[in-house]
Amino acid sequence: MVTLHSPRRFDMVSPFVRRQRLAAVLRELREERGMLADELAKRIHYSRTKITRLENAYGRPDVGDVVKILDALEVPDDQWSQIVRLASAAAAKGWWDSYGDAMGARQRLYADLESGADTIREYNDTSIPGLLQTPEFSDALVKVKRVEGPLSFSPKRMTEARQRRQQSVLCPDGPTFDVILDEVVVRRINVPVGIMAAQVHHVVNLMTSEPRLNVRVLPVDARIEGVSIPRSAFFLYTFPDSADPPIAVVETPSADLVYAESGEVKQHTKIYQLLGKAVLSSEESLTCLAEAAEQLTREAGLDG
């Protein structure tokens, strides 16, 4: 039977996540009534494709479409109003939508998922996390990206959006943000050394000033047992309302793979927990990064 919990921070939670939740609710309601998607589509004179898209959270839902489905399924009034409210939240637009493609599709997804998140966990073995980047470091990465081909985003708008994300997450009532950072990120440098030095100093400063932020370093000589080292960065999100599904996002060179299925989320959560056994402590991580920052500063000839 479909259950709908009373949400905390309902209006603030990611519309993307609410679409996942709405999709599951609509599919379960239809299946409870023993109705196939084709039959439901015929009852409301819609295509089966439209029903499938709604039940798989493809795109922003039309609240009117949801109302027709609920009426066709004869959903009781108490459930009806809750689901319509859920559909409205799933259809909502966030500040990131005003940027369109200018901020980049990946960053738009991250901004959406971060909205109203309770916890964010990130494993990164390729770069400083976007939420911790300085504008100068971001600009340097853009120059590297230009070498690979034409950009699909506006560098200026991308940097603006990233700063807005940082303000939203690194605030007093923001989510808990836990990072496992592979030490190789601060040892293998692909931007000017002076910019990298300032970036690592910035991370060190954030570690000592942001109580909700915890950065732990996975050392290059770590002894990792019982888990394969991930081939790419990944992210884990949870939300205040237990009815909202936890989300896992895995980076690939060209796109992001988003998982709301419990199996995939549990698998990546377990990997994160196992990696957490091999990292340096918070204090040791701070020392490691501070020493790396000082070494980079000396290499850049910026000391003294």
For each residue, the residues with C-beta under 8 A, 3 or more apart:
1: 32
2: 25 28 29 32 79
3: 243
4: 25 79 82 83 86 243
5: 241 242 243
6: 241
7: 10 13 240 241 243 244
8: 240 241
9: 12 13 116 240 241
10: 7 13 85 89 241
11: 89 92
12: 9 115 116
13: 7 9 10 17 18 89 115 116 117 239 240 241 244
14: 17 18 94 112 113 114 115 116 117 237 239
15: 18 19 60 89 90 91 92 93 94 112 115
16: 19 20 57 109 112 113 247
17: 13 14 20 21 113 237 239 244 245 247
18: 13 14 15 21 22 86 89 90 92 244
19: 15 16 22 23 57 60 61 90
20: 16 17 23 24 57 244 245 247 260
21: 17 18 24 25 86 90 243 244 245
22: 18 19 25 26 54 57 61 66 83 86 87 90
23: 19 20 26 27 54 55 56 57
24: 20 21 27 28 245
25: 2 4 21 22 28 29 83 86
26: 22 23 29 30 54 55 66 69 83
27: 23 24 30 31 55
28: 2 24 25 31 32
29: 2 25 26 32 33 70 73 75
30: 26 27 33 35 37 40 55 69 73
31: 27 28 34 35
32: 1 2 28 29
33: 29 30 73
34: 31
35: 30 31 39 40 73
36: 39 40
37: 30 40 41 48 51 52 55
38: 41 42 48
39: 35 36 42 43
40: 30 35 36 37 43 44 51 69 72 73
41: 37 38 44 45 46 47 48 50 51
42: 38 39 45
43: 39 40 72
44: 40 41 68 69 72
45: 41 42
46: 41 50 51 65 68
47: 41 50 51
48: 37 38 41 51 52
49: 52 53
50: 41 46 47 53 54 65
51: 37 40 41 46 47 48 54 55 69
52: 37 48 49 55 56 58
53: 49 50 56 58 59
54: 22 23 26 50 51 57 58 61 65 66 69
55: 23 26 27 30 37 51 52
56: 23 52 53
57: 16 19 20 22 23 54 260
58: 52 53 54
59: 53
60: 15 19 90 91 93
61: 19 22 54 65 66 87 90 91
62: 65 66 91
63: 66 67 84 87 88 91
64: 67 68
65: 46 50 54 61 62 68 69
66: 22 26 54 61 62 63 69 70 83 84 87
67: 63 64 70 71 84 87
68: 44 46 64 65 71 72
69: 26 30 40 44 51 54 65 66 72 73
70: 29 66 67 73 75 79 80 83 84
71: 67 68 74 75
72: 40 43 44 68 69
73: 29 30 33 35 40 69 70
74: 71
75: 29 70 71 79 80 83
76: 79 80
77: 80 81
78: 81 82
79: 2 4 70 75 76 82 83
80: 70 75 76 77 83 84
81: 77 78 84 85
82: 4 78 79 85 86
83: 4 22 25 26 66 70 75 79 80 86 87
84: 63 66 67 70 80 81 87 88
85: 10 81 82 88 89
86: 4 18 21 22 25 82 83 89 90
87: 22 61 63 66 67 83 84 90 91
88: 63 84 85 91 92
89: 10 11 13 15 18 85 86 92
90: 15 18 19 21 22 60 61 86 87
91: 15 60 61 62 63 87 88
92: 11 15 18 88 89
93: 15 60 97 98
94: 14 15 97 111 112 115
95: 98 99 111 164
96: 99 103 107 108 111 112 161
97: 93 94 100 108
98: 93 95
99: 95 96 102 103 108 157 160 161
100: 97 103
101: 104 105 108 152 153
102: 99 153 154 157 158 161
103: 96 99 100 107 108 111 153 154 157 158 160 161 162
104: 101 107 108 152 153 158 161
105: 101 108 109 152
106: 109 110 251 256
107: 96 103 104 110 111 130 153 158 161 162 165
108: 96 97 99 101 103 104 105 111 112 161
109: 16 105 106 112 113 249 256 258
110: 106 107 113 114 130 165 235 249
111: 94 95 96 103 107 108 114 115 161 164 165 168
112: 14 15 16 94 96 108 109 115
113: 14 16 17 109 110 117 235 237 247 249
114: 14 110 111 117 120 165 168 169 175 237
115: 12 13 14 15 94 111 112 168
116: 9 12 13 14 239 240
117: 13 14 113 114 120 175 237 238 239
118: 175 176 238 239 240
119: 175 176 177 178 236 237 238
120: 114 117 131 169 175 176 177 178 235 236 237
121: 178 179 180 235 236 237 272
122: 129 177 178 179 180 233 234 235 236
123: 179 180 182 230 233 234 235 271 272 275
124: 127 128 129 179 180 181 182 185 233
125: 182 184 185 218 229 230 232 233
126: 185 232 233 251
127: 124 141 185 233
128: 124 132 133 137 181 185 186 199 200 203
129: 122 124 132 133 179 181
130: 107 110 133 138 162 165
131: 120 162 165 166 169 170 177
132: 128 129 166 179 202 203 206 215
133: 128 129 130 137 138 141 162 199
134: 137 138 195 198 199 202
135: 138 139 159 162 163
136: 139 140 195 198 199
137: 128 133 134 140 141 191 195 196 198 199 202
138: 130 133 134 135 141 142 158 159 162
139: 135 136 142 143 155 159
140: 136 137 143 144 191 192 195
141: 127 133 137 138 144 145 191
142: 138 139 145 146 151 155 158
143: 139 140 146 147
144: 140 141 147 148 190 191
145: 141 142 148 151
146: 142 143 149 151
147: 143 144
148: 144 145
149: 146
150:
151: 142 145 146 154 155
152: 101 104 105
153: 101 102 103 104 107 157 158
154: 102 103 151 157 158
155: 139 142 151 158 159
156: 159 160
157: 99 102 103 153 154 160 161
158: 102 103 104 107 138 142 153 154 155 161 162
159: 135 138 139 155 156 162 163
160: 99 103 156 157 163 164
161: 96 99 102 103 104 107 108 111 157 158 164 165
162: 103 107 130 131 133 135 138 158 159 165 166
163: 135 159 160 166 167
164: 95 111 160 161 167 168
165: 107 110 111 114 130 131 161 162 168 169
166: 131 132 162 163 169 170
167: 163 164 170 171
168: 111 114 115 164 165 171 174
169: 114 120 131 165 166 174 175 177
170: 131 166 167 174 177 206 210 212 213
171: 167 168 174
172:
173:
174: 168 169 170 171 177 212
175: 114 117 118 119 120 169 212
176: 118 119 120 212 214
177: 119 120 122 131 169 170 174 210 212 213 214
178: 119 120 121 122 214 216
179: 121 122 123 124 129 132 213 214 215 216
180: 121 122 123 124 216 217 218 272 275 276 279
181: 124 128 129 185 186 215 216 217 218 285
182: 123 124 125 185 217 218 220
183: 186 187 217 218 219 220 288
184: 125 187 188 220
185: 124 125 126 127 128 181 182 188
186: 128 181 183 189 196 200 289 292 296
187: 183 184 220 292
188: 184 185
189: 186 193 196 296
190: 144
191: 137 140 141 144 195 196 199
192: 140 195 196 300
193: 189 196 197 296 299 300
194: 197 198 300 302
195: 134 136 137 140 191 192 198 199
196: 137 186 189 191 192 193 199 200 296
197: 193 194 200 201 293 296 297 299 300 302
198: 134 136 137 194 195 201 202
199: 128 133 134 136 137 191 195 196 202 203
200: 128 186 196 197 203 204 289 292 293 296
201: 197 198 204 205 293 297
202: 132 134 137 198 199 205 206
203: 128 132 199 200 206 207 215 289
204: 200 201 207 208 286 289 290 293
205: 201 202 208 209
206: 132 170 202 203 209 210 213 215
207: 203 204 210 213 214 215 282 285 286 289
208: 204 205 286
209: 205 206
210: 170 177 206 207 213
211:
212: 170 174 175 176 177
213: 170 177 179 206 207 210
214: 176 177 178 179 207 282
215: 132 179 181 203 206 207 282 285 286 289
216: 178 179 180 181 276 279 280 281 282 285
217: 180 181 182 183 279 280 284 285 288 289
218: 125 180 181 182 183 222 275 278 279 280
219: 183 222 279 280 288
220: 182 183 184 187
221:
222: 218 219 278 279
223: 278
224: 227 229 274 275 278
225:
226: 274
227: 224 270 271 274 275
228: 271
229: 125 224
230: 123 125 233 234 271 275
231:
232: 125 126 250 251 252
233: 122 123 124 125 126 127 230 250 251
234: 122 123 230 248 249 250 251 268 271 272
235: 110 113 120 121 122 123 248 249 250
236: 119 120 121 122 246 247 248 265 268 269 272
237: 14 17 113 114 117 119 120 121 246 247 248 249
238: 117 118 119 246
239: 13 14 17 116 117 118 244 246
240: 7 8 9 13 116 118 244
241: 5 6 7 8 9 10 13 244
242: 5
243: 3 4 5 7 21
244: 7 13 17 18 20 21 239 240 241
245: 17 20 21 24 260 262 265
246: 236 237 238 239 260 265 269
247: 16 17 20 113 236 237 258 259 260 265
248: 234 235 236 237 258 259 264 265 268 269
249: 109 110 113 234 235 237 256 257 258 259
250: 232 233 234 235 256 257 259 268
251: 106 126 232 233 234 256
252: 232 255 256 257
253:
254:
255: 252
256: 106 109 249 250 251 252
257: 249 250 252
258: 109 247 248 249
259: 247 248 249 250 264 265 268
260: 20 57 245 246 247 265
261: 264 265
262: 245 265 266
263: 266 267
264: 248 259 261 267 268
265: 236 245 246 247 248 259 260 261 262 268 269
266: 262 263 269 270
267: 263 264 270 271
268: 234 236 248 250 259 264 265 271 272
269: 236 246 248 265 266 272 273
270: 227 266 267 273 274
271: 123 227 228 230 234 267 268 274 275
272: 121 123 180 234 236 268 269 275 276
273: 269 270 276 277
274: 224 226 227 270 271 277 278
275: 123 180 218 224 227 230 271 272 278 279
276: 180 216 272 273 279
277: 273 274
278: 218 222 223 224 274 275
279: 180 216 217 218 219 222 275 276 285
280: 216 217 218 219 284 285 288
281: 216 284 285
282: 207 214 215 216 285 286
283: 286 287
284: 217 280 281 287 288
285: 181 207 215 216 217 279 280 281 282 288 289
286: 204 207 208 215 282 283 289 290
287: 283 284 290 291
288: 183 217 219 280 284 285 291 292
289: 186 200 203 204 207 215 217 285 286 292 293
290: 204 286 287 293 294
291: 287 288 294 295
292: 186 187 200 288 289 295 296
293: 197 200 201 204 289 290 296 297
294: 290 291 297 298 303
295: 291 292 298 299
296: 186 189 193 196 197 200 292 293 299 300
297: 197 201 293 294 300 302 303
298: 294 295 301 302 303
299: 193 197 295 296
300: 192 193 194 197 296 297
301: 298
302: 194 197 297 298
303: 294 297 298
304:
